[in-house]
Amino acid sequence: MNRKELNPDSSPQAAFGARLRSSREARGWKQEDLAAQMGYSSTHISAVETGRKVPTSRFSRSADKAFGTRDTVDTFERQWREIRQGSLLEGFPEYVSHEGRATEIRLYEVGVIPGLLQTPEYASILANSAVRRGAITEDQANERVSLVAERQAALMGKSSPMIFAMLDEGCIRRAMGGPEVMDAQLARLIEFAELPNTMFQVVPFSLGERRPFNSTLYLLTMPDRSLISYAESAHRGHLERESMFVQPPLRAYHQLQADAPSQAESVAMINQMRKGTP
């Protein structure tokens, strides 16, 4: 039987597979033995061990249960999170960890509907597009869609933060996935605007040079009232905690809120779009 050797240092995915194999062999288990304990096929186990398949959250938790590593520092689930982060823009996972604790979230988005406001279908369209471009795997695409759902669930609970969302008009004008997907997504934006802890505005093209931002921006107010900003370039995201650098975009955000149409006017614009009215 041919045995594929992996370099554990080549990627987080290879390290996961190599560790799974070595842990199994240290116990004298065959792939069939581990498969029976984890609830997967031996073919699936083999694919993860050799790096042909990316492990999932469920798979990593099952591995921790099988090997008794659930309550240790170095769990398989921790390794899985490293793999998942590899499919995300550098800096974004760190941002998400702060987002979950924020008391106020201010966001500005250009081009696409932001994750906190996406429907599952819209999120899937974006993730599958990245798969077709070869940027991520299908398993990583599934993880991206799952992360969207996790973020939304975490921020829509009992102690929900206040969320201010401003979307450039291009976000709602750019068709994604066909009429049905876009209509459902636009309906989701209206539902978001009706929530008690949200404020929603569309920044119209007509605002022209008065629009202060040309790329994605997130501003977080933390429980201790400290501020964090997050911005993205084409290759990475950057988290900023220094007040002298966070205050200017926060002031610009407030100015944009004053210049942009109100929530009622923004919702009316979306309703007109859904009716096919320019």
C-alpha positions in Angstrom: 0.0 0.0 0.0 1.4 3.4 -1.1 1.8 5.8 1.8 1.8 9.5 1.0 4.3 11.5 3.1 3.4 15.0 4.1 5.5 17.9 5.2 3.7 19.2 8.3 5.4 22.6 7.9 4.0 23.2 4.4 0.6 24.4 5.6 -1.8 24.3 8.6 -3.9 21.7 6.6 -0.8 19.4 6.2 0.0 19.8 9.9 -3.5 18.7 10.8 -3.3 15.7 8.6 0.1 14.6 9.8 -0.9 15.0 13.4 -4.1 13.0 12.8 -2.1 10.2 11.2 0.6 10.1 13.9 -2.0 10.2 16.7 -3.8 7.3 15.1 -0.7 5.2 14.5 0.6 5.9 18.1 -2.5 4.0 19.3 -2.1 1.2 16.8 -5.4 2.1 15.1 -6.1 1.6 11.4 -8.0 4.2 9.5 -11.1 2.0 9.8 -10.8 2.0 13.6 -10.6 5.8 13.8 -13.4 6.2 11.3 -15.7 4.0 13.4 -15.0 6.2 16.5 -15.4 9.5 14.7 -18.4 8.6 12.6 -16.7 9.0 9.3 -15.7 6.7 6.5 -12.1 5.4 6.3 -11.9 7.1 2.9 -12.7 10.5 4.6 -10.0 9.9 7.3 -7.5 9.1 4.6 -8.3 12.2 2.6 -7.8 14.4 5.7 -4.6 12.7 6.7 -3.1 13.2 3.2 -4.4 16.8 2.8 -6.8 16.0 0.1 -9.8 17.2 2.2 -10.0 20.1 4.6 -11.2 19.2 8.0 -14.4 20.8 9.3 -15.4 22.0 12.8 -17.4 18.8 13.4 -14.5 16.7 12.2 -12.0 18.4 14.5 -14.3 18.1 17.5 -14.8 14.4 16.7 -11.0 13.9 16.6 -10.6 15.6 20.0 -13.2 13.3 21.4 -11.6 10.2 19.9 -8.0 11.1 21.1 -9.1 12.6 24.4 -7.7 16.1 23.6 -10.9 18.1 24.1 -9.7 19.7 27.4 -6.1 20.3 26.4 -4.4 23.5 25.1 -3.4 22.0 21.8 -6.7 20.6 20.4 -7.5 19.6 16.9 -10.3 22.2 16.9 -7.6 24.9 17.5 -5.7 23.6 14.5 -8.9 23.6 12.4 -9.4 27.3 13.3 -6.0 28.0 11.9 -6.9 26.4 8.7 -10.2 28.3 8.5 -8.4 31.6 9.1 -6.2 30.7 6.2 -9.2 31.1 3.9 -9.9 34.6 5.3 -8.1 37.9 4.7 -5.2 38.3 7.1 -6.3 40.3 10.1 -10.0 39.5 9.7 -10.2 36.7 12.3 -8.7 39.0 14.9 -11.3 41.6 14.0 -14.1 39.1 14.5 -12.9 38.2 17.9 -13.3 41.9 18.9 -16.5 42.3 17.0 -18.2 39.7 19.2 -17.5 41.8 22.4 -18.3 45.2 21.0 -21.2 47.4 22.3 -21.4 49.4 19.1 -20.5 48.5 15.5 -20.2 51.0 12.7 -19.6 49.7 9.2 -19.2 51.1 5.8 -19.0 48.8 2.8 -18.3 49.3 -0.9 -19.2 46.8 -3.7 -20.9 43.9 -1.8 -23.4 43.5 1.0 -21.4 43.0 4.3 -21.4 39.7 6.0 -23.5 40.8 8.9 -26.4 41.6 6.5 -26.0 38.8 4.0 -28.6 36.1 3.3 -27.1 32.5 3.2 -27.7 32.4 -0.5 -25.8 35.7 -1.1 -23.0 34.5 1.1 -22.8 31.2 -0.8 -22.6 33.1 -4.2 -19.6 35.1 -3.0 -17.9 32.0 -1.5 -18.5 29.8 -4.6 -17.1 32.6 -6.8 -13.8 32.4 -4.8 -13.8 28.6 -5.4 -14.1 29.1 -9.1 -11.2 31.5 -9.1 -9.1 29.0 -7.3 -8.7 31.3 -4.3 -10.1 28.8 -1.8 -11.4 25.2 -1.6 -15.0 24.1 -1.4 -14.6 23.2 2.2 -13.1 26.6 2.9 -16.1 28.2 1.1 -18.4 26.3 3.4 -16.5 27.6 6.4 -16.9 31.1 5.1 -20.6 30.8 4.8 -20.8 29.2 8.3 -18.7 32.1 9.7 -21.3 34.6 8.3 -24.1 32.7 10.1 -22.0 32.5 13.3 -21.3 36.2 13.3 -24.9 37.1 12.7 -26.2 34.8 15.5 -23.6 36.2 17.9 -24.7 39.8 17.2 -28.4 39.3 17.2 -28.8 37.8 20.7 -30.3 39.3 23.9 -27.3 41.6 24.6 -27.0 42.8 21.0 -24.7 45.7 20.1 -26.0 48.7 18.3 -25.1 48.3 14.7 -24.8 51.3 12.3 -24.6 50.1 8.7 -23.9 52.4 5.7 -23.7 50.8 2.3 -22.5 52.5 -0.8 -25.2 52.4 -3.5 -23.1 50.0 -5.5 -23.7 47.3 -2.9 -27.4 47.2 -3.6 -27.1 47.9 -7.4 -24.6 45.1 -8.1 -26.5 42.0 -9.1 -25.4 38.7 -7.4 -26.8 35.3 -8.2 -29.8 36.4 -10.2 -33.1 38.2 -9.5 -34.4 35.9 -6.8 -31.2 36.0 -4.7 -31.0 39.8 -5.0 -34.7 40.3 -4.1 -34.3 38.1 -1.0 -31.1 40.0 -0.1 -32.8 43.4 -0.5 -35.7 42.1 1.7 -33.1 41.1 4.3 -31.8 44.7 4.3 -35.2 46.0 5.1 -35.6 43.5 7.9 -32.3 44.6 9.3 -33.4 48.2 9.2 -36.5 47.3 11.3 -34.5 45.8 14.2 -34.4 47.8 17.4 -30.6 47.8 17.6 -29.8 48.9 14.1 -29.5 52.0 11.9 -29.3 51.5 8.1 -28.4 54.0 5.4 -27.5 53.8 1.7 -24.8 56.2 0.5 -26.0 57.3 -3.0 -23.7 57.8 -6.0 -24.9 61.4 -6.1 -22.9 62.1 -2.9 -19.8 62.1 -5.2 -16.7 63.6 -3.7 -18.4 64.1 -0.3 -18.0 60.4 0.3 -14.9 60.1 2.6 -14.3 56.4 2.3 -13.3 54.4 -0.8 -12.9 51.0 0.9 -14.4 48.8 3.7 -14.3 50.3 7.2 -15.4 48.9 10.5 -15.4 50.9 13.8 -15.9 49.1 17.1 -16.8 50.6 20.5 -15.7 48.2 23.2 -17.3 47.7 26.7 -14.7 50.0 28.2 -15.5 52.7 25.6 -12.2 52.2 23.8 -12.3 52.3 20.0 -11.0 49.9 17.4 -11.0 50.4 13.6 -10.6 47.8 10.9 -9.8 48.5 7.3 -8.9 46.3 4.3 -6.5 46.5 1.4 -6.5 44.0 -1.4 -4.2 41.7 0.5 -4.8 42.1 4.2 -6.9 43.7 6.9 -5.5 46.1 9.5 -6.7 46.5 13.1 -6.0 49.9 14.7 -6.3 50.7 18.4 -4.5 54.0 18.8 -7.0 56.8 19.4 -5.2 59.3 17.3 -5.7 57.1 14.3 -9.2 55.9 15.1 -10.8 59.3 15.8 -10.4 60.8 12.3 -12.3 58.0 10.5 -14.9 58.1 13.3 -15.5 61.8 12.7 -15.7 61.2 9.0 -18.2 58.4 9.6 -20.4 60.8 11.6 -20.2 63.4 8.9 -21.2 60.8 6.3 -24.2 59.8 8.4 -25.3 63.4 8.4 -24.9 63.7 4.6 -26.5 60.4 3.6 -30.2 59.8 3.2 -32.1 58.8 6.3 -33.0 55.2 7.1 -36.6 55.8 5.9 -35.3 57.3 2.6 -32.8 54.4 2.2 -35.5 51.8 2.8 -37.7 53.6 0.3 -34.9 53.4 -2.3 -34.6 49.7 -1.8 -38.4 49.2 -2.1 -38.3 51.1 -5.4 -35.6 48.8 -6.6 -37.6 45.7 -5.7 -40.5 47.1 -7.7 -38.2 47.7 -10.7 -38.4 51.4 -10.4 -35.2 53.3 -11.0 
